[in-house]
Amino acid sequence: MNRDNMDTTKRKEDHTKHTTDVIEFYEEGTAASSLNIATEKANSSPSILRRIINRAAWLSKKVDAMGVESTGIQRISPYERGTSKKQFLHVAGLWLSATGGLSSMSSFLLGPLLFGLSFRESVASSLISVTIGCLIAAYCSTMGPQSGCRQMVTARYLFGWWFVKLVALASIIGVMGWSVVNSVVGGEMLAAISNDKVPLWVGIVIVTVCSFLVAIFGIKQVIKVETYLSVPVLTAFLLLYISSSDKYSFVNAYVSKGNLDSSTRKGNWMSFFSLCYSITATWGSITADYYILFPEDTPYIQIFCLTFFGTFLPTCFVGILGLLLASVAMSYKPWSVEYDSHGMGGLLWAGFQRWNGFGKFCVVVLVFSLVSNNIINTYSAAFSIQLSSVFCAKIPRWFWSIVCTIICLVCALIGRNHFSTILGNFLPMIGYWISMYFILLFEENLVFRRFFLHLYTKEFPTVTGEINGPELVGSSKEVEKDAVTNIHLLKRKHKVTKHRYNWDKWEDYEVLTHGYAATFAFIVGVAGVVVGMAQAYWIGPIAAKFGEYGGDVAMWLSMAFSGVVYPPCRYLELRKFGR
């Protein structure tokens, strides 16, 4: 081979290597830790700031070596993800443990106990609403494998860099609200089986601390613990079905609360419908978080079905049991007394009471279901906090897990004597915002990402040059990098994915949408909430048409209002800004 041919070959090899390096830099660069970025910036900062950040980086390395996940909202690149089929089993165990627990059952109890519905009326209302909520949660979960991003991080593509912070705040309130409920229920259970030797506040502290000790670790540890906890929890619920079966004859003895007229009963049915819907729909704000380690090409239908059945079956399993216990309590005085004395914990103890000591053991096992639910809530809430600002993103996730635990503990201790009020009036509000978020995400994926992808000129820019070695436009490395990147983006644009996003730009302010359309549609949806909600502090004009206490239809009106406004606004936003 002559010298000219050797030089030509070497130039081609160097160019190929550089092209590969550029693409690898582009794909992997955004996955760098925010803490590492902050450390680099601190080199030119005052010495005090440098010391603080360096100290934080050192501490994060130490806790990471202990198995504590120190990374935060960073995207998990495809090459960092697992390929094991055991992932499906682990996530199935996670949903079984998290949704098939007392947190789900607690809402079902209110059908007879708060809204005065019969067993049949409660079953009809709850099963329909839970199905709808599971469909929403399942749809949201499909964003996880393809993006490698947490659920609220993907929301940046809807609401933009700034407005997503409001959505993240709603998510924090939602998941922490459930944690408060779980902590109170766990405290009631421990107080009931100990005959108040373990005070309610002590029980709350025990449940909260146990949840924190697992949530502080990373996603792999969380999923494993949830899977292991699902076995004893499921067994305990099966035993509760058996133990309480001798009182099922009282279920049909209760028909309706007082002399409710048909309009009021209909309104109560609708309010209970909304409450049960919130049980499962709320998961839509965090479901994607637990699929970010799945391969990027995981079939859409597999993720959807795993989430749907993983949440639907356990929720219905414990929900029907809750309705049975509550319906018996409405007609059987000893159980009613236990509920009045120790809340849900007393009712569960009543169901196990004929087994004495073994029954107490089973109640303690059921407490683990509350811990399982709190683990997930605390883990995901920390990421939503990191989304609130650049400063918060620099602080490791485990620190925010500590903060969330403290907030949950304080709120649970303050609200421990107002459990039914919190559950019946606060938690349905969670379903309001998730309904609006879902409809906007659904329209974005179904309409705009499918038929108007050419309008996303910022996310998928046009090619400025061809990669043909010496013929590359310009001579600088920056021009060459831009050309490679653009071609790479166009390839990614046509890659077989369900929703068609450029996930490499998850933290690029110049590429992410402004979020004007989604935010405006969200605000309009709030108007639907105002006119349709039925809570103790406010009954909207439309909700007031359904009986004395109103019927909560806020989530359906908010979804309709947002869904109608978003398409034209989003089209104009894309035409104007290209993102």
N, C-alpha and C positions, 0 to 999 in steps of 0.2 A: 504494500500500500504506500503511495507516494505521500509527501509531506502535506500537499494541499488537501488531499482526501482526509488525512488524519486531522488536520485543522478543522475541516468542515464537520467531521464526525464529532469532534470535541465540542464545537460550538453548539451543535444540536443537543448533545447530552447535557451541557450546561444550561441551555434554555429549557429543556424538559424538566431538569431538576429544579430550576427556579420557578417554573410554572406550578409544579407540584407543591413546592414550599409555600407559594402564595395562596393556593387553595387551602392547604393545611392551616396556614395562618388565619385565613378567613374563617374556616370552620371551627377552629379551636380557640381563637383569640377571645371570643365573647364568653367563654366558659371560665375565664380567670376569676379568682376569688376577689370580691370587693375589698376584702381586708388587705390583700396583697397590693391591689391598686392604690389603696389609701397609704400603704407603707411606702410605695415608690414616690407618691406625691409629697410625703412628709420629709423627704430628703432635702427639699428646698424650703421647708417650713421652719418656724422657730423650734428651738431645741426641746421645749416643753411638749409641744404637740408631737414631735418625733418620738420622744420617750414614751408618751402615752400609747401611741399607735404601735410602736415596737413591743411594748409590754403586752398589749392586747394580742398581737400576733404570736408572741411567745406563749402566752397563756392558751390561745386557741390550739397551738401545736401540741401542748401538753394534754389538753382534754381530748383532742382528736386521737392521740396515741392511746387514750383510755377507752376508745370506742365511742366517744361523744362526737356527733356530727357537727363540725364547726362551720361548714359551708352554709350558705343561705339560699337566696333566690336565684342563684346562677343556673343557667341552663345546663342540663346533662347532655353532653354530645353523644351522638349515636355510638361511637366507638367505646364509650364508657359504660354502656348498658349491658345487662346480662342477657343470656339466651336460654337459660334453664327453663324447662317446662314446669318445674316446681313453683315458679313465680305465680302461676295461675292458682295452684293449690293454696299458697300462702295468702294471696289476696282474697280468695274465697273464704279462708279461715278468718281473715281480718273482718270482712263484712258480716260473717256469722257472729263474731264476737261483739262487734260494735253496734250492729243494728238489732240483733236478737237478744237484747238486754232490757234492763228495767227502764232505761231512758225512753225507749219506745213504748213500753207498757204503761208508763206513767200518764201519757196523753190519752190512751185508750180508756183508762179508768174514769175520765171525766165525762164520757158519754152518758152513763147513768148517774154518776155522783154529782156532777155539776149541771149538766144540760137536761137532766131528767128524762133521757131517752130509754126506751125499752131495749132489751138485748137485741132483738131483730132489727130495730131501727138503727141501733149503733153499728151492728155488723154491716148493714147495707151502706151506711154512710162512710164508714172507715175503709172498707175494702176498695171501693171505687176511688176514693181520694188517694189512698196509699199507692194504688196502681199508677195513677197520673204522676204522683211525686217521684216514683221510682223510674218512670220513663224519662223524666227531666234529668234526674241524677245520672242515669245511664248515658244519656246523650252528652252531657257535659264531660263525662269521664273519657270520652273518645279523644279529647284534646291532649291527653297525657302522653301516650306513646309517640305520636307524631311530632309533638313539640319538644318534649323533654323539659317542659316548664311547669311550674306550679299553676294551679287553676287561676289564681288572681294575677299572675304574671301574663298569662295569655289574654286576660281582660284588657291589657294595654292596647291590643290591636283593635279594641272597640272604643275605649274611653280615652286613650292617649296617655301621655306621661303624667299629666296633672290630675285629670278628673278621675282616673282609676283609683286615686287615693280615697275618694269618697266611697267607692264600691268596696275597697279593702276594709274601710272602717265598718261598713255594714256587715261584712263577713266576720270581722272580729267580734262585733256585738252578738252576732248570731251564734257562733260556736262557743263563745264564753258564756252566753245565756244558758245554753244546754249544760255546760259544765257546772254552773251554779245549781241548776235543777238536780243534776246527778249527785252532787255533793250533799245536798239537802236530803235527798232520798236515802242515800247511803247512811247518813247520820241517823235518820229515823229508824232504819232497819236495825242498826247496832243498838240503839236505845231501846227498841221494842224487845229484842231477844234477851237483853240484860236486865229487864225490868227497871230501866232508867239508871242503873248503876254506871253505865257509860252515857253521860249526858249527850244531848243532841249536838252541842258544839264540839265535843271531843270526837264524836263520830265523823263530823264534817271535816275536821282536821286530818283524821286518819285517811279518809278517802282521797282528799286533795293531795296529801303528801305522797301516797302510794302512786297516784297517777303521775305526779311530777318525776318520780324516780325512774320511770320508764320513758316518758316523753322527752327527757333531756338527751337521750341517745338518738342515733340516726334512724333513717327510714328502714334500713334492713333489720335493725333490732326491734323496732316498733312492730313491723309486720310479723316477725317471728313470735314475739310475746303475744300478740293478738291471736295468732293461730293456736298457740298452746292453750290460751285461756278459753277458747271457744268450746273445747271438749268438756271440761267440768261444768261450765255454765249451761250448755245445752242439756247435759245430764240432769242438772238441778231443776231446770224448767220442766223436763219430762216427769220428774218425781213430783213436782208441784201439781201438775195435771192430775196425777194419780192420787196424791194426798188429799186434795180438795174435792175430789169427785163425789164424796158422800153427801155434799151439800148442793149439788147441781140441781136438785129438785126445787130449790128456791129461786132458780133463775127466772122461770116463767111466772112466778108468783107476783113479780113486779111488772106493772104495765106502763105506767107513766107517772111523772111527778106531779102530784096535786091534781088540780083540774085545769090543766093547760088547754087553751083553745087550739084549734087546728093551725091557725096562723102562727101562734107562738111556738108550737111544736115544730112547724116547718122552719121557722127562723133558727131555733136551737139546732135542728138537724143540719142546716147550712153552716152554722158556726162550728159545729163539731167536725163537719166535712173539711173546713178550712184548717182546723187544728191538726187533723190527721194528715192532711196533705203536706203541712209544714214539716212533719216528722221526717219524711223521706226526701222531699224536694230540697230541703236545706243542705243535704249532702252534696248537691250540685255545685256548691261553692268550693268544695275541697276534693271531690272524687278524683280529679286528674292528678292530684299530688301523689297518689299511690300507684301510678302507672308510668312514672317517668323513667323507671329502670327497665321497662319493657322495650324490646327492639322496635325501631322506627317503623318497620314494615309489618307490625302485628296487625292482622285483619281487623278492620273496624267492627265487624259483627261479633267477633269474639269478645272484645272489650265491652261492647254494649250489653251482650247477653250475660256476661260474668257480673257486671255491675247491677243489672236489672234483677236477675234472679238471686244474686248475692244479698241484695237489700230487701227485695219483696218477700221472699220466703221466710227469713227469720223474723221480720217485722210482723207479718201476719201470724206467725206461730205464737209469739209472745203477746200480740195484740188481742187475739181471740181469748187467750187465757186471762188477760186483764179484764176483758168485758165480762167473762164468767164470774170472776171474783167480785167485781163491782156490782153486778146484778144481784148476786147473792147477798152482798152487804146491804142492799136496799131493802131486803125483806127479812134477813136473819139478824136479829139484834146483837148477839155476841160479836159478830164480825163488824157490825156498825159501830159498836163501842170501841173496838180496837182501832178502827180507822179514825174515829174522832180523837182518840188519845195519842196515837203515834203515826197518823197519816198513812202513807203507802206502806211503810215498814211494818206497821201494826197489822195491816190487811194481809201482807205476805206471811207474817208470823202466824196469823189465824189460819191460813191455808195449810201450814205445816204443823200446827199445834198438836195434833193427835199423835205425832211421831216424837214428841218431847225433845230429848237431847239431840237425836239425829236430825230433827226438824230445824233446830237452831244451827246445826252445822250446815245444812242446806241453804239457810238464809245467808250465812256468812259467805258461802260460795257464790251466791247471786250478787253479792256486793262487788265481786270481781267484774261483773258485766258493766257496772257503773265505772269502775276504774278503766276498763277497756275503752269505753266511750270517751272518757275524759282524756285519755292518752292521745287519741286522734285529734280532739279539739285543741288541746294545748300545743301539740306539734304543729298543726296547720296555722293556728292563730299567730304564731311567731313569724311566719313568712309574710303574712298580711301586714304586720307591723313594720317589717323591713321595707315593704313597698311604700310606706308613708313618706319617706324622705331618703335622700342620699346618706345623711348622717346615720339614720337607723339601719340602713343597709350595711354600713361599715361595722356595726356591732354584731358579733356572732349570734347565731340563732339560739344557742343554749342560754344566753343571757336573757333573751326575750321570753323564753320558756319559763324562766324564774319569775319574771315580771307578771306574766299571764297567771301563773299559779298564785301569786300573792293577791292579784286583783280578784280572781275567782274565790279565793278563801274569804276575803273581806266581804264581798257581795253575798256569799252564801251565809255567812254568820249574821249579817244584817237582815237578810230576807228569809231566814229560816222559819219564821212563824207566819209567813204569807205565801206558802207554797202554791196553793190553788190559784191565788190571784196572779202570781208570776206566770204560772204555766198557762192559764186560760186567757190572759190578756196581753202578755208580752210576747210569748213565743210565736203566735200567729203572725206578728209583724215581720218575722223573719221570712215567712213565705211571700210577703209582698214584694220585697226587693229581688228575691231569687226568681220570681215569676217574670219580672221585667228584664232581668239579666238574661234569662233563658230565651225569651222571644227575640231579643236583639241579637244574641249569638246565633240563633236558628236562622234568622233572616240574613244575617251577614254571610253565613256559610252556604245556605241554600240558594240565595239570589245573587249577591254581589260577588262572592268568590267563585261562583260557577259561571255567570254570564257576563260579568263586567270586570274580569281580571285585568283587561287591558287598560283600565283606568288607574290602576295602582302603579303609576309611573315612578314613584319614589321607592317603593318596595321592590319592584322589578324594572329597573332602568334598562334603556336600550343599549346595545353594544356600540362602543365607540371605535372599535378597531378589530382587526382579525389577528389571530395568533398564528403567524407564519414566519417565525424566527426573525430574520433581519428586516422583514417588511412590516413589523409591528409599528403602529402609528406613534411617532415621537421616538425619542431615544432614552428618556429618563426611566428609571425603575418605577416611578409613581404611575406613569402612563401605562406601562406594561402591567402593573398590579391591577389598575382599574379595568383594563381590557379583560384580563383573566377573570376577575371577579364578576364582571357583567355577563360573560359567557356562562360562567358557573351558575349565576342566578337564573338565567334563561333555561338552563338545564333543569334546575330545581323547580322552576315554574311548571314545567311539563311532566315532572315526576308524578307517578301514580300515587297520589295521596287523596284523602277524602275531602279535605277542606282548602288546600292550596294556600299556604302561608310561607313566607320567608322567615323561618324561625331564627335564623342567624342574626336578625336585626332586633331581637327582643328588648335590647336596651339602647337602641339608637334613637335618640330624640329627633333627629332630622328625618327619619324614615317613618316612625310611628305616626299614626293618625293624630290629629288634634283632638278628636273626640267630641267635636261640637254636636254632631248629629245624635250620637248615643246619649250624651248628657241632656240635650234638649228633650229627647224622647223619654228619658228617665224622669225628668221633671214633670212632663205631661202625665206620665204614668202615676205620679204622686197624687195628681188630681183625682184619678180613679180610686186611689186608696182613701182619700178624704171623704168621698161621697159614698163609698161602699163598705167601709169598715164598721164593725159592731163590737166595741170594747166598752169596758166599764167607764172609761173617761171620755168616750166619744162614740156616738152613733150617727153615721152619715145619713143624708136624706133618702138615699135609695135603700140602704140597709134597714132603715126605720119602717119600711113598708111591710116588713116581715115580723109581725107580732110585737109583743110588749118589749122584748129585749133586743129586737132586731136580728137580722141574719147577715153574717159576714160574707160578702161577695167581693171584697176589696181586691183580692189577688187576681180575680178573673177580669175585673174592670181595668185594673192597672196594666195587665197583660194586653188587653184589647187596645187601650189608649196608646201605649208605647208602640205596639205592633203596627198601628195605622200611621203614626207620625214618622217612624224611623225610615222607611224606604225612600220617600221623596227627599228627606233631609240628607240622607246618606249619599244619594245620587248627586245632589248639588255639591256636597262636600268633596266628593271624588273628582267631579268636573273642575272644581275651583282649585283644589290643592294637590290632587294626584295622590292622596293618601288618606 
